[in-house]
Amino acid sequence: MATDDTEDTTLYNVVVNHEEQYSIWPAYRELPLGWREAGKQGSKAACLAYIQDVWTDMRPLSLRQKMTEAREQGETSALP
């Protein structure tokens, strides 16, 4: 596997989409549609470490909401 001998000095932003999924994006580039800055900027390693700390539930937001709704409906239907 070929490796580049130059160090990655790119400054990255942590970004998040409407489903609360995280990624990194070069700070010098315009954000893609549907993504917003999450408030962390730094090296690639620092940004990935931040994501590892904050993104503890990998399920998309819409799935988490549906599962909560289903659980609450199940609890309600069990009531007399």
Secondary structure, 3 states (H helix, E strand, C coil): CCCCCCCCCCCEEEEEECCCCEEEEECCCCCCCCEEEEEEEECHHHHHHHHHHHCCCCCCHHHHHHHHHHHHHHHHHCCC
